[in-house]
C-alpha cells in the first residue's frame, strides 16, 4: 500500500504533472459548481435551509373540527348573552336556570378541549 502511494506521488511530481493535476482539479470544481447551480435552478429542493418548519400544519379534517367547535362555542355564548339580557329584565324561570347551567358546563367543556 505504501509503495502504491509513493508511486502515485512520484508520478504527480514529474515535470508538468503538477500543472495538469491542478488544471484537472479546477475543471472538476468548475463543472461541479455549474452542475450544482443548474440543479438548483431547474430542480429546486422541496425543503430549503431557509424554510420554516411547518410544525403546526393541520389537515382539513382538523381545521373543520376546529371551525365546528368555534361555531358551537359562538352559539353557546350568544345563548348565554340572551339569558343575561333576560336576567336584566328579571324574567328568568327555573327552566332558564337549568339551561344556563347546562350551557355553562358546555362552554367549559368546549374551552378545555384540545
Secondary structure, DSSP 8 states (H G I E B T S, - for coil): -HHHHHHHHHHHTSTTHHHHHHHHHHHHHHHHHHHHHHHHHHS--SS-TTS---TT---HHHHHHHHHHHHHHHHHHHHHHHHHHHHHTT---HHHHHHHHHHHHHHHHHHH--
